[in-house]
């Protein structure tokens, strides 16, 4: 299982991921400012109909009720879009932090591997000196 993750992590182009992380975060911030700044259109209440309920008036009432439903649906979609863009912004910020931390850990691991290699060489040299003496 660990070998699978290791191969996946090796195949990721970390230099590109790290260099593109600020672009992703700024794109998410632009999306949030573009969507979050807009206010949804306020639904307008239909005007009361006259007392005469002819077929034309009934048609107008049906159209007004349909328009009110569509405005409510548009407002709901706008609210969902604002919530979605806020989520995208938060995920982009978390992604940026994750990438920076992963890059830091990768650099630390490289240092630890180098120190381990030096320690192994010193230990091997010590063993060789002990057997030669």
N, C-alpha and C positions, 0 to 999 in steps of 0.2 A: 504494500500500500504506500509506504513512504517513497519507494523508488518511482512510482507513478507521479507523485507530487513533485518529486525532485526533477523529473524529466519535463514536467509542465513548467516549473519555475525556470529551468534552464532555457526553454524555448521562448520565453517572454523577452522581447527586446527592451530591457529595463531602461536603457538610455533614452529611447523614444518615449516610453511611458512617463518617465520623470520629466522630460522636456515638454511633453504635451499636457501634463497635469494642470499647469496654470491656465492654459488655453481652455481646457474643459471647465475649470472653475469660473473663468471670466465669461464664458458663453452662458453658463447657468445663471450667473448674476445678471447678465444682459436680459436673458429670458425673464427672470424674476422681475426686473425693473420694468420691462415692457408690459408684462401681463399684470403685475401687481399694481401698477399705476392706473390702469384703466378701471373705471367703475362700470358696473353692469347697468344697462338701460333700465330705468324705472318703468314698471308696467303701468299703463294708463287705464284708469277705470272707464268702462264703457258708459256712454251717456244714457240716461233713461229713455226708453222708447215711448212714443205717443200711445195713447189709449187705444187707437184703432189698430187692431191686430190683423192687418191684411197680409197677404202672402209676401209682399215686398218687405214689410216690417219684420216679419218672422225670419226672412232670409238675412236681413241686416243684423238682427239679433244673433242669429247663428254665426254669422261672420265675425261679429264683435266678440262673441264668446270664444271662437276659434283663435282670433288674434290674441286675446288675453291668455289662452292656454299656450300659444307659441311664445309669447313674451315671457311667461313663467318658465317655460322649458329653456329659453335662451338664457335667462338669468341663472338657472340651475347649472347649465353648461359652463357659463362664465365662472361661477363659484368653483366648479370642479376643476376648471383649467387653472385657476389661481392656486388651488390646493395642490394640483399636480406640479405646477412650476415651483412651488415652495419645496415640495419633496425633491424635485430634480436638483434644486439649488443646494439643499442639505446633503443630498447624496454626493454631489460633486465636491463639496467641501470636505466631506468625510473621505472621499476617494483621494483627494489631494493630500490629506494628512496621512492616510494609509500608505500612499506611494512614498512620501518623504520618509516615513518611519521604516518602510521596507528597504529603501535605499541606504539609510543609515545602518540598519542591521546587516545589509550585504557588505558594506564597507568594513564594519566591525568584524564580520566573519572572515573577510579576506585578511585582516590584520592578525586575527587569532590563528588562522591557518598558516600564515607566514611565521608567527612565533612558534607554533607547534613544529613546523619544519626545521627551524633553527634549533629548537630544543632536541629534536630527534637527531639532528646532525651532531650536536654536542654530546648527546648520550652515546651515539655510535662511536664517536671519536674517543670518548672515555673508555668504552669497552675495548676498543682496539689498543689503546695505550696500556690498559691493564693486562691484556693477554700478551702483548709484546714484551712487557717488562718482566 
